[in-house]
Amino acid sequence: MAVDVRDGAALEAAVQRIEAELGPITALVNGAGILRCGEALELDLEDWLDTFAVNTTGVFLLSRAVARRMAPRRAGCIVTVSSNAAAVPRTRMGAYAASKAAAAHFTKCLGLELASLGIRCNVVSPGSTDTPMQRALWDGDDAAAARVVAGSLEQFRTGIPLGRIAEAADIAAAVLFLCSDGARHITMHNLCVDGGAALGA
């Protein structure tokens, strides 16, 4: 079901339809995101607002719509996909990093409010992952992946100690774990899945 995460009314309708047709939602993963790069002094205001609308407001709207239904059932889990850029500054990524930091912290606050209802809220923070968003940054450069792994002093960016770019399956596995009974005593946690690139920040 295609839904614009910036549209609160559309999200409410989608959640209502899902529950009516498929049954109660037991797990929500906030995975929608966009990236608009640019130096802070030059970044267009529209790019800033669009980034927050999807990456932060979308998390708020969808989490609220689902959590309102989870609350009476006193069960459920919510996982927000953030980014290691939320904890480590990145050049030309101020809007993205700030929006992901806001989404992550909102999710932890939500987790605190919902803990007494048995609803768990956690965050997964990927690093560089082989996705269309990542490849768009490389602009068809075959050597770009190797440079990401190596890091860049000019960009104040460490490399990836494990020596590889993540695959989407690596991130999915972390999300699935946090949604599973194996994580039943974990909430308000931020699981960084970046091969060590953020150095544990």
LINKA-V639206 format. One record per helix or strand. SS is the DSSP state (H for helix, E for strand). FROM is the first residue (numbers start at 1). LEN is the number of residues. Records with the same first field share a line. If there is no record, write none. Layout:
SS->FROM-LEN ; FROM-LEN
This chain:
H->8-15 ; 45-29 ; 84-3 ; 94-24 ; 132-7 ; 144-7 ; 168-12 ; 181-3
E->27-4 ; 38-1 ; 76-6 ; 93-1 ; 119-8 ; 129-1 ; 152-1 ; 157-1 ; 166-1 ; 190-4
